[in-house]
Amino acid sequence: MGRTLNRTAAFTALGRALTAGARGGPSLGARLAALPRMMWATITGRYDGGKRLAMMVAATAYVASPIDLVPEAFLLLVGLIDDAVVIAWLAGAILSETERFIEWDAARRSVIPGHVV
């Protein structure tokens, strides 16, 4: 059940991200530009995206892995479909997480250290 919700959320985020520029949300370019900052903030422990980033790296490794060529060689269509699903999930996850990071970064930048509001 949890995996289905994560997939649904990722695919929903992908659809929203592709139309975000027209609705005033972060553009695709802004999201992709935020990706290296998000990775650095996660690695340095300032941002809480460690598990999600690890899942994205694992999905990228799965798709790029030469070991994955075996299912395509024997199962043809099924092997390609699983890659397409992983790629679609990965795209949605990246877009969703970068949107969350952009919001987090904007909120963090609006706080003045040492001042109570």
N, CA, C and O atoms as CSV, one atom per row, in Angstrom:
chain,resi,resn,atom,element,x,y,z
A,1,MET,N,N,0.817,-1.189,0.000
A,1,MET,CA,C,0.000,0.000,0.000
A,1,MET,C,C,0.863,1.256,0.000
A,1,MET,O,O,0.585,2.195,-0.746
A,2,GLY,N,N,1.919,1.286,0.837
A,2,GLY,CA,C,2.788,2.453,0.911
A,2,GLY,C,C,3.500,2.722,-0.398
A,2,GLY,O,O,3.650,3.875,-0.803
A,3,ARG,N,N,3.938,1.663,-1.064
A,3,ARG,CA,C,4.615,1.839,-2.347
A,3,ARG,C,C,3.672,2.404,-3.392
A,3,ARG,O,O,4.074,3.238,-4.203
A,4,THR,N,N,2.412,1.956,-3.382
A,4,THR,CA,C,1.431,2.454,-4.339
A,4,THR,C,C,1.206,3.944,-4.125
A,4,THR,O,O,1.120,4.707,-5.087
A,5,LEU,N,N,1.111,4.363,-2.860
A,5,LEU,CA,C,0.922,5.785,-2.578
A,5,LEU,C,C,2.128,6.592,-3.020
A,5,LEU,O,O,1.970,7.685,-3.563
A,6,ASN,N,N,3.342,6.071,-2.797
A,6,ASN,CA,C,4.542,6.781,-3.220
A,6,ASN,C,C,4.572,6.911,-4.743
A,6,ASN,O,O,4.919,7.970,-5.266
A,7,ARG,N,N,4.216,5.855,-5.450
A,7,ARG,CA,C,4.179,5.917,-6.914
A,7,ARG,C,C,3.137,6.911,-7.381
A,7,ARG,O,O,3.391,7.717,-8.277
A,8,THR,N,N,1.965,6.851,-6.773
A,8,THR,CA,C,0.895,7.769,-7.148
A,8,THR,C,C,1.326,9.205,-6.905
A,8,THR,O,O,1.097,10.074,-7.746
A,9,ALA,N,N,1.944,9.459,-5.766
A,9,ALA,CA,C,2.410,10.812,-5.458
A,9,ALA,C,C,3.473,11.265,-6.457
A,9,ALA,O,O,3.471,12.420,-6.884
A,10,ALA,N,N,4.374,10.366,-6.828
A,10,ALA,CA,C,5.433,10.718,-7.776
A,10,ALA,C,C,4.852,11.030,-9.143
A,10,ALA,O,O,5.251,12.006,-9.778
A,11,PHE,N,N,3.913,10.212,-9.606
A,11,PHE,CA,C,3.310,10.444,-10.914
A,11,PHE,C,C,2.453,11.710,-10.903
A,11,PHE,O,O,2.412,12.436,-11.896
A,12,THR,N,N,1.775,11.978,-9.798
A,12,THR,CA,C,0.994,13.207,-9.676
A,12,THR,C,C,1.911,14.421,-9.710
A,12,THR,O,O,1.613,15.420,-10.365
A,13,ALA,N,N,3.037,14.325,-8.995
A,13,ALA,CA,C,4.006,15.429,-8.997
A,13,ALA,C,C,4.573,15.652,-10.385
A,13,ALA,O,O,4.799,16.794,-10.786
A,14,LEU,N,N,4.803,14.585,-11.119
A,14,LEU,CA,C,5.310,14.714,-12.485
A,14,LEU,C,C,4.315,15.488,-13.345
A,14,LEU,O,O,4.701,16.397,-14.079
A,15,GLY,N,N,3.051,15.131,-13.256
A,15,GLY,CA,C,2.028,15.838,-14.020
A,15,GLY,C,C,1.919,17.299,-13.626
A,15,GLY,O,O,1.797,18.172,-14.485
A,16,ARG,N,N,1.964,17.569,-12.314
A,16,ARG,CA,C,1.895,18.958,-11.843
A,16,ARG,C,C,3.113,19.754,-12.282
A,16,ARG,O,O,2.997,20.914,-12.679
A,17,ALA,N,N,4.282,19.127,-12.211
A,17,ALA,CA,C,5.521,19.839,-12.551
A,17,ALA,C,C,5.563,20.220,-14.022
A,17,ALA,O,O,6.058,21.288,-14.383
A,18,LEU,N,N,5.045,19.349,-14.860
A,18,LEU,CA,C,5.076,19.631,-16.288
A,18,LEU,C,C,4.175,20.808,-16.655
A,18,LEU,O,O,4.378,21.451,-17.685
A,19,THR,N,N,3.176,21.088,-15.808
A,19,THR,CA,C,2.278,22.213,-16.071
A,19,THR,C,C,2.487,23.358,-15.090
A,19,THR,O,O,1.723,24.324,-15.115
A,20,ALA,N,N,3.487,23.283,-14.234
A,20,ALA,CA,C,3.683,24.277,-13.167
A,20,ALA,C,C,3.988,25.664,-13.702
A,20,ALA,O,O,3.508,26.651,-13.146
A,21,GLY,N,N,4.766,25.764,-14.758
A,21,GLY,CA,C,5.122,27.076,-15.293
A,21,GLY,C,C,3.898,27.883,-15.672
A,21,GLY,O,O,3.876,29.100,-15.491
A,22,ALA,N,N,2.885,27.222,-16.193
A,22,ALA,CA,C,1.662,27.911,-16.592
A,22,ALA,C,C,0.843,28.339,-15.378
A,22,ALA,O,O,0.052,29.276,-15.476
A,23,ARG,N,N,1.016,27.671,-14.234
A,23,ARG,CA,C,0.239,27.986,-13.048
A,23,ARG,C,C,0.995,28.848,-12.046
A,23,ARG,O,O,0.455,29.156,-10.984
A,24,GLY,N,N,2.215,29.243,-12.348
A,24,GLY,CA,C,2.973,30.092,-11.447
A,24,GLY,C,C,3.884,29.350,-10.485
A,24,GLY,O,O,4.532,29.984,-9.653
A,25,GLY,N,N,3.956,28.027,-10.570
A,25,GLY,CA,C,4.861,27.261,-9.716
A,25,GLY,C,C,6.279,27.327,-10.258
A,25,GLY,O,O,6.537,27.973,-11.273
A,26,PRO,N,N,7.206,26.647,-9.567
A,26,PRO,CA,C,8.596,26.650,-10.046
A,26,PRO,C,C,8.679,26.016,-11.432
A,26,PRO,O,O,8.058,24.987,-11.697
A,27,SER,N,N,9.438,26.633,-12.290
A,27,SER,CA,C,9.594,26.085,-13.632
A,27,SER,C,C,10.477,24.849,-13.590
A,27,SER,O,O,11.152,24.590,-12.594
A,28,LEU,N,N,10.470,24.102,-14.657
A,28,LEU,CA,C,11.303,22.916,-14.757
A,28,LEU,C,C,12.773,23.295,-14.628
A,28,LEU,O,O,13.540,22.577,-13.986
A,29,GLY,N,N,13.176,24.412,-15.226
A,29,GLY,CA,C,14.550,24.884,-15.132
A,29,GLY,C,C,14.941,25.216,-13.696
A,29,GLY,O,O,16.048,24.895,-13.263
A,30,ALA,N,N,14.027,25.865,-12.949
A,30,ALA,CA,C,14.300,26.214,-11.553
A,30,ALA,C,C,14.450,24.952,-10.706
A,30,ALA,O,O,15.293,24.892,-9.811
A,31,ARG,N,N,13.628,23.949,-10.996
A,31,ARG,CA,C,13.710,22.684,-10.250
A,31,ARG,C,C,15.022,21.979,-10.528
A,31,ARG,O,O,15.675,21.482,-9.610
A,32,LEU,N,N,15.411,21.936,-11.798
A,32,LEU,CA,C,16.666,21.257,-12.140
A,32,LEU,C,C,17.869,22.015,-11.596
A,32,LEU,O,O,18.860,21.400,-11.204
A,33,ALA,N,N,17.794,23.346,-11.567
A,33,ALA,CA,C,18.878,24.146,-10.999
A,33,ALA,C,C,18.980,23.939,-9.492
A,33,ALA,O,O,20.064,24.060,-8.923
A,34,ALA,N,N,17.866,23.629,-8.845
A,34,ALA,CA,C,17.863,23.413,-7.395
A,34,ALA,C,C,18.413,22.036,-7.021
A,34,ALA,O,O,18.773,21.811,-5.866
A,35,LEU,N,N,18.482,21.127,-7.970
A,35,LEU,CA,C,18.912,19.753,-7.680
A,35,LEU,C,C,20.304,19.673,-7.051
A,35,LEU,O,O,20.450,18.997,-6.032
A,36,PRO,N,N,21.334,20.324,-7.599
A,36,PRO,CA,C,22.651,20.247,-6.943
A,36,PRO,C,C,22.652,20.859,-5.540
A,36,PRO,O,O,23.308,20.335,-4.639
A,37,ARG,N,N,21.920,21.967,-5.349
A,37,ARG,CA,C,21.829,22.585,-4.018
A,37,ARG,C,C,21.132,21.647,-3.046
A,37,ARG,O,O,21.533,21.534,-1.887
A,38,MET,N,N,20.092,20.976,-3.517
A,38,MET,CA,C,19.366,20.031,-2.681
A,38,MET,C,C,20.273,18.878,-2.270
A,38,MET,O,O,20.272,18.460,-1.112
A,39,MET,N,N,21.050,18.366,-3.226
A,39,MET,CA,C,21.951,17.260,-2.924
A,39,MET,C,C,22.987,17.701,-1.892
A,39,MET,O,O,23.268,16.961,-0.950
A,40,TRP,N,N,23.555,18.887,-2.053
A,40,TRP,CA,C,24.573,19.374,-1.125
A,40,TRP,C,C,23.973,19.605,0.265
A,40,TRP,O,O,24.583,19.243,1.271
A,41,ALA,N,N,22.788,20.202,0.321
A,41,ALA,CA,C,22.139,20.439,1.612
A,41,ALA,C,C,21.801,19.118,2.305
A,41,ALA,O,O,21.850,19.030,3.531
A,42,THR,N,N,21.461,18.102,1.531
A,42,THR,CA,C,21.176,16.789,2.103
A,42,THR,C,C,22.454,16.141,2.619
A,42,THR,O,O,22.479,15.600,3.724
A,43,ILE,N,N,23.506,16.196,1.822
A,43,ILE,CA,C,24.784,15.588,2.211
A,43,ILE,C,C,25.342,16.251,3.470
A,43,ILE,O,O,25.901,15.572,4.331
A,44,THR,N,N,25.196,17.568,3.580
A,44,THR,CA,C,25.724,18.289,4.742
A,44,THR,C,C,24.781,18.233,5.941
A,44,THR,O,O,25.115,18.756,7.004
A,45,GLY,N,N,23.619,17.615,5.794
A,45,GLY,CA,C,22.712,17.428,6.913
A,45,GLY,C,C,21.776,18.586,7.202
A,45,GLY,O,O,21.087,18.570,8.221
A,46,ARG,N,N,21.731,19.581,6.348
A,46,ARG,CA,C,20.830,20.717,6.573
A,46,ARG,C,C,19.419,20.427,6.084
A,46,ARG,O,O,18.462,21.020,6.582
A,47,TYR,N,N,19.274,19.533,5.128
A,47,TYR,CA,C,17.970,19.213,4.539
A,47,TYR,C,C,17.671,17.747,4.818
A,47,TYR,O,O,18.580,16.917,4.811
A,48,ASP,N,N,16.424,17.425,5.061
A,48,ASP,CA,C,16.047,16.075,5.489
A,48,ASP,C,C,15.713,15.107,4.347
A,48,ASP,O,O,14.912,14.192,4.543
A,49,GLY,N,N,16.293,15.283,3.187
A,49,GLY,CA,C,15.945,14.460,2.034
A,49,GLY,C,C,16.830,13.244,1.831
A,49,GLY,O,O,16.905,12.733,0.713
A,50,GLY,N,N,17.498,12.763,2.860
A,50,GLY,CA,C,18.453,11.665,2.707
A,50,GLY,C,C,17.868,10.386,2.157
A,50,GLY,O,O,18.423,9.806,1.223
A,51,LYS,N,N,16.757,9.931,2.715
A,51,LYS,CA,C,16.139,8.679,2.254
A,51,LYS,C,C,15.617,8.822,0.836
A,51,LYS,O,O,15.789,7.924,0.012
A,52,ARG,N,N,14.981,9.947,0.553
A,52,ARG,CA,C,14.445,10.157,-0.792
A,52,ARG,C,C,15.573,10.268,-1.812
A,52,ARG,O,O,15.466,9.737,-2.917
A,53,LEU,N,N,16.647,10.953,-1.448
A,53,LEU,CA,C,17.786,11.064,-2.346
A,53,LEU,C,C,18.418,9.693,-2.588
A,53,LEU,O,O,18.818,9.386,-3.711
A,54,ALA,N,N,18.510,8.874,-1.555
A,54,ALA,CA,C,19.053,7.522,-1.704
A,54,ALA,C,C,18.176,6.687,-2.635
A,54,ALA,O,O,18.693,5.917,-3.444
A,55,MET,N,N,16.858,6.833,-2.529
A,55,MET,CA,C,15.953,6.097,-3.421
A,55,MET,C,C,16.129,6.553,-4.871
A,55,MET,O,O,16.074,5.739,-5.792
A,56,MET,N,N,16.341,7.857,-5.070
A,56,MET,CA,C,16.539,8.374,-6.425
A,56,MET,C,C,17.852,7.866,-7.009
A,56,MET,O,O,17.917,7.521,-8.189
A,57,VAL,N,N,18.897,7.821,-6.188
A,57,VAL,CA,C,20.186,7.290,-6.650
A,57,VAL,C,C,20.045,5.807,-6.984
A,57,VAL,O,O,20.587,5.344,-7.988
A,58,ALA,N,N,19.327,5.066,-6.157
A,58,ALA,CA,C,19.124,3.638,-6.417
A,58,ALA,C,C,18.335,3.426,-7.714
A,58,ALA,O,O,18.647,2.523,-8.490
A,59,ALA,N,N,17.323,4.249,-7.945
A,59,ALA,CA,C,16.536,4.124,-9.178
A,59,ALA,C,C,17.393,4.446,-10.397
A,59,ALA,O,O,17.283,3.787,-11.430
A,60,THR,N,N,18.242,5.456,-10.275
A,60,THR,CA,C,19.142,5.805,-11.374
A,60,THR,C,C,20.111,4.669,-11.649
A,60,THR,O,O,20.369,4.331,-12.804
A,61,ALA,N,N,20.649,4.078,-10.583
A,61,ALA,CA,C,21.571,2.954,-10.741
A,61,ALA,C,C,20.867,1.750,-11.363
A,61,ALA,O,O,21.455,1.038,-12.177
A,62,TYR,N,N,19.616,1.525,-10.983
A,62,TYR,CA,C,18.856,0.405,-11.538
A,62,TYR,C,C,18.685,0.555,-13.049
A,62,TYR,O,O,18.876,-0.401,-13.801
A,63,VAL,N,N,18.327,1.748,-13.479
A,63,VAL,CA,C,18.098,1.981,-14.903
A,63,VAL,C,C,19.414,1.939,-15.683
A,63,VAL,O,O,19.464,1.415,-16.796
A,64,ALA,N,N,20.474,2.491,-15.098
A,64,ALA,CA,C,21.756,2.574,-15.802
A,64,ALA,C,C,22.585,1.294,-15.700
A,64,ALA,O,O,23.563,1.127,-16.429
A,65,SER,N,N,22.201,0.406,-14.809
A,65,SER,CA,C,22.986,-0.802,-14.550
A,65,SER,C,C,23.028,-1.736,-15.759
A,65,SER,O,O,21.993,-1.994,-16.373
A,66,PRO,N,N,24.202,-2.243,-16.104
A,66,PRO,CA,C,24.280,-3.211,-17.197
A,66,PRO,C,C,23.650,-4.553,-16.817
A,66,PRO,O,O,23.311,-5.345,-17.697
A,67,ILE,N,N,23.492,-4.812,-15.533
A,67,ILE,CA,C,22.845,-6.048,-15.096
A,67,ILE,C,C,21.389,-6.067,-15.533
A,67,ILE,O,O,20.829,-7.133,-15.790
A,68,ASP,N,N,20.778,-4.898,-15.617
A,68,ASP,CA,C,19.372,-4.801,-16.013
A,68,ASP,C,C,19.166,-5.174,-17.476
A,68,ASP,O,O,18.024,-5.348,-17.900
A,69,LEU,N,N,20.224,-5.302,-18.254
A,69,LEU,CA,C,20.076,-5.679,-19.659
A,69,LEU,C,C,19.576,-7.109,-19.821
A,69,LEU,O,O,19.005,-7.449,-20.858
A,70,VAL,N,N,19.777,-7.936,-18.830
A,70,VAL,CA,C,19.343,-9.333,-18.919
A,70,VAL,C,C,17.831,-9.436,-19.088
A,70,VAL,O,O,17.389,-10.152,-19.986
A,71,PRO,N,N,16.998,-8.753,-18.265
A,71,PRO,CA,C,15.551,-8.861,-18.497
A,71,PRO,C,C,15.131,-8.376,-19.886
A,71,PRO,O,O,14.237,-8.967,-20.494
A,72,GLU,N,N,15.753,-7.317,-20.399
A,72,GLU,CA,C,15.397,-6.851,-21.732
A,72,GLU,C,C,15.744,-7.898,-22.785
A,72,GLU,O,O,15.020,-8.056,-23.768
A,73,ALA,N,N,16.838,-8.604,-22.585
A,73,ALA,CA,C,17.268,-9.608,-23.562
A,73,ALA,C,C,16.303,-10.789,-23.612
A,73,ALA,O,O,16.051,-11.346,-24.680
A,74,PHE,N,N,15.767,-11.165,-22.461
A,74,PHE,CA,C,14.899,-12.350,-22.415
A,74,PHE,C,C,13.413,-12.023,-22.385
A,74,PHE,O,O,12.597,-12.777,-22.915
A,75,LEU,N,N,13.064,-10.911,-21.772
A,75,LEU,CA,C,11.653,-10.597,-21.585
A,75,LEU,C,C,11.152,-9.466,-22.475
A,75,LEU,O,O,9.966,-9.136,-22.444
A,76,LEU,N,N,12.022,-8.879,-23.254
A,76,LEU,CA,C,11.719,-7.799,-24.188
A,76,LEU,C,C,10.787,-6.746,-23.607
A,76,LEU,O,O,11.247,-5.851,-22.898
A,77,LEU,N,N,9.498,-6.827,-23.885
A,77,LEU,CA,C,8.554,-5.779,-23.518
A,77,LEU,C,C,8.475,-5.580,-22.009
A,77,LEU,O,O,8.452,-4.439,-21.548
A,78,VAL,N,N,8.432,-6.649,-21.235
A,78,VAL,CA,C,8.333,-6.533,-19.779
A,78,VAL,C,C,9.577,-5.843,-19.225
A,78,VAL,O,O,9.474,-5.013,-18.322
A,79,GLY,N,N,10.741,-6.178,-19.757
A,79,GLY,CA,C,11.982,-5.554,-19.311
A,79,GLY,C,C,12.024,-4.068,-19.615
A,79,GLY,O,O,12.569,-3.288,-18.834
A,80,LEU,N,N,11.456,-3.676,-20.736
A,80,LEU,CA,C,11.420,-2.249,-21.079
A,80,LEU,C,C,10.367,-1.502,-20.272
A,80,LEU,O,O,10.561,-0.342,-19.910
A,81,ILE,N,N,9.260,-2.169,-19.993
A,81,ILE,CA,C,8.193,-1.526,-19.221
A,81,ILE,C,C,8.665,-1.232,-17.803
A,81,ILE,O,O,8.370,-0.163,-17.267
A,82,ASP,N,N,9.392,-2.162,-17.186
A,82,ASP,CA,C,9.855,-1.893,-15.818
A,82,ASP,C,C,10.810,-0.707,-15.794
A,82,ASP,O,O,10.782,0.088,-14.855
A,83,ASP,N,N,11.652,-0.577,-16.811
A,83,ASP,CA,C,12.530,0.595,-16.893
A,83,ASP,C,C,11.715,1.870,-17.079
A,83,ASP,O,O,12.018,2.891,-16.461
A,84,ALA,N,N,10.703,1.827,-17.907
A,84,ALA,CA,C,9.875,3.015,-18.145
A,84,ALA,C,C,9.162,3.445,-16.863
A,84,ALA,O,O,9.051,4.639,-16.585
A,85,VAL,N,N,8.684,2.486,-16.092
A,85,VAL,CA,C,8.015,2.813,-14.828
A,85,VAL,C,C,9.008,3.440,-13.848
A,85,VAL,O,O,8.686,4.427,-13.187
A,86,VAL,N,N,10.204,2.877,-13.755
A,86,VAL,CA,C,11.216,3.414,-12.848
A,86,VAL,C,C,11.626,4.822,-13.284
A,86,VAL,O,O,11.790,5.704,-12.441
A,87,ILE,N,N,11.791,5.036,-14.575
A,87,ILE,CA,C,12.161,6.360,-15.082
A,87,ILE,C,C,11.051,7.375,-14.802
A,87,ILE,O,O,11.332,8.504,-14.400
A,88,ALA,N,N,9.810,6.984,-15.010
A,88,ALA,CA,C,8.690,7.895,-14.737
A,88,ALA,C,C,8.618,8.214,-13.246
A,88,ALA,O,O,8.401,9.365,-12.866
A,89,TRP,N,N,8.800,7.192,-12.394
A,89,TRP,CA,C,8.809,7.435,-10.957
A,89,TRP,C,C,9.952,8.370,-10.583
A,89,TRP,O,O,9.770,9.297,-9.794
A,90,LEU,N,N,11.126,8.126,-11.149
A,90,LEU,CA,C,12.302,8.938,-10.852
A,90,LEU,C,C,12.076,10.397,-11.250
A,90,LEU,O,O,12.409,11.306,-10.490
A,91,ALA,N,N,11.521,10.618,-12.419
A,91,ALA,CA,C,11.237,11.984,-12.865
A,91,ALA,C,C,10.257,12.667,-11.915
A,91,ALA,O,O,10.464,13.814,-11.519
A,92,GLY,N,N,9.203,11.964,-11.558
A,92,GLY,CA,C,8.225,12.530,-10.625
A,92,GLY,C,C,8.811,12.786,-9.252
A,92,GLY,O,O,8.523,13.808,-8.631
A,93,ALA,N,N,9.636,11.857,-8.773
A,93,ALA,CA,C,10.264,12.021,-7.458
A,93,ALA,C,C,11.218,13.207,-7.450
A,93,ALA,O,O,11.235,13.983,-6.494
A,94,ILE,N,N,12.007,13.351,-8.501
A,94,ILE,CA,C,12.933,14.480,-8.579
A,94,ILE,C,C,12.158,15.794,-8.610
A,94,ILE,O,O,12.506,16.738,-7.901
A,95,LEU,N,N,11.130,15.856,-9.413
A,95,LEU,CA,C,10.348,17.091,-9.509
A,95,LEU,C,C,9.631,17.405,-8.201
A,95,LEU,O,O,9.577,18.560,-7.779
A,96,SER,N,N,9.089,16.386,-7.570
A,96,SER,CA,C,8.392,16.585,-6.306
A,96,SER,C,C,9.353,17.026,-5.207
A,96,SER,O,O,9.063,17.958,-4.457
A,97,GLU,N,N,10.486,16.359,-5.116
A,97,GLU,CA,C,11.445,16.678,-4.058
A,97,GLU,C,C,12.110,18.028,-4.279
A,97,GLU,O,O,12.377,18.748,-3.317
A,98,THR,N,N,12.381,18.384,-5.532
A,98,THR,CA,C,12.969,19.702,-5.769
A,98,THR,C,C,11.964,20.810,-5.444
A,98,THR,O,O,12.355,21.878,-4.974
A,99,GLU,N,N,10.682,20.568,-5.687
A,99,GLU,CA,C,9.671,21.565,-5.315
A,99,GLU,C,C,9.651,21.737,-3.800
A,99,GLU,O,O,9.599,22.862,-3.302
A,100,ARG,N,N,9.693,20.636,-3.073
A,100,ARG,CA,C,9.724,20.689,-1.617
A,100,ARG,C,C,10.984,21.406,-1.136
A,100,ARG,O,O,10.935,22.191,-0.190
A,101,PHE,N,N,12.113,21.133,-1.792
A,101,PHE,CA,C,13.366,21.785,-1.421
A,101,PHE,C,C,13.312,23.289,-1.691
A,101,PHE,O,O,13.766,24.084,-0.867
A,102,ILE,N,N,12.766,23.676,-2.822
A,102,ILE,CA,C,12.663,25.108,-3.154
A,102,ILE,C,C,11.833,25.830,-2.095
A,102,ILE,O,O,12.188,26.931,-1.674
A,103,GLU,N,N,10.732,25.218,-1.663
A,103,GLU,CA,C,9.904,25.822,-0.612
A,103,GLU,C,C,10.677,25.896,0.702
A,103,GLU,O,O,10.628,26.914,1.392
A,104,TRP,N,N,11.388,24.828,1.050
A,104,TRP,CA,C,12.198,24.800,2.268
A,104,TRP,C,C,13.280,25.878,2.213
A,104,TRP,O,O,13.494,26.595,3.190
A,105,ASP,N,N,13.949,25.990,1.093
A,105,ASP,CA,C,15.037,26.956,0.929
A,105,ASP,C,C,14.507,28.385,1.034
A,105,ASP,O,O,15.140,29.237,1.656
A,106,ALA,N,N,13.361,28.648,0.436
A,106,ALA,CA,C,12.775,29.994,0.513
A,106,ALA,C,C,12.405,30.333,1.956
A,106,ALA,O,O,12.629,31.460,2.399
A,107,ALA,N,N,11.846,29.381,2.689
A,107,ALA,CA,C,11.481,29.620,4.089
A,107,ALA,C,C,12.737,29.827,4.932
A,107,ALA,O,O,12.760,30.673,5.826
A,108,ARG,N,N,13.772,29.056,4.646
A,108,ARG,CA,C,15.027,29.172,5.396
A,108,ARG,C,C,15.670,30.531,5.154
A,108,ARG,O,O,16.206,31.136,6.082
A,109,ARG,N,N,15.621,31.010,3.929
A,109,ARG,CA,C,16.225,32.298,3.597
A,109,ARG,C,C,15.455,33.474,4.191
A,109,ARG,O,O,16.018,34.551,4.388
A,110,SER,N,N,14.165,33.270,4.478
A,110,SER,CA,C,13.366,34.371,5.023
A,110,SER,C,C,13.543,34.523,6.528
A,110,SER,O,O,13.072,35.501,7.108
A,111,VAL,N,N,14.219,33.566,7.170
A,111,VAL,CA,C,14.449,33.635,8.612
A,111,VAL,C,C,15.763,34.360,8.868
A,111,VAL,O,O,16.790,34.034,8.272
A,112,ILE,N,N,15.722,35.348,9.760
A,112,ILE,CA,C,16.930,36.078,10.137
A,112,ILE,C,C,17.449,35.464,11.429
A,112,ILE,O,O,16.758,35.495,12.447
A,113,PRO,N,N,18.658,34.906,11.405
A,113,PRO,CA,C,19.197,34.274,12.611
A,113,PRO,C,C,19.271,35.257,13.773
A,113,PRO,O,O,19.707,36.398,13.619
A,114,GLY,N,N,18.833,34.785,14.941
A,114,GLY,CA,C,18.896,35.617,16.139
A,114,GLY,C,C,17.696,36.511,16.356
A,114,GLY,O,O,17.640,37.207,17.370
A,115,HIS,N,N,16.727,36.524,15.446
A,115,HIS,CA,C,15.535,37.354,15.600
A,115,HIS,C,C,14.308,36.470,15.802
A,115,HIS,O,O,14.075,35.517,15.058
A,116,VAL,N,N,13.534,36.810,16.824
A,116,VAL,CA,C,12.299,36.084,17.103
A,116,VAL,C,C,11.151,36.877,16.496
A,116,VAL,O,O,11.017,38.082,16.711
A,117,VAL,N,N,10.330,36.169,15.734
A,117,VAL,CA,C,9.196,36.842,15.099
A,117,VAL,C,C,7.919,36.397,15.739
A,117,VAL,O,O,6.842,36.848,15.348
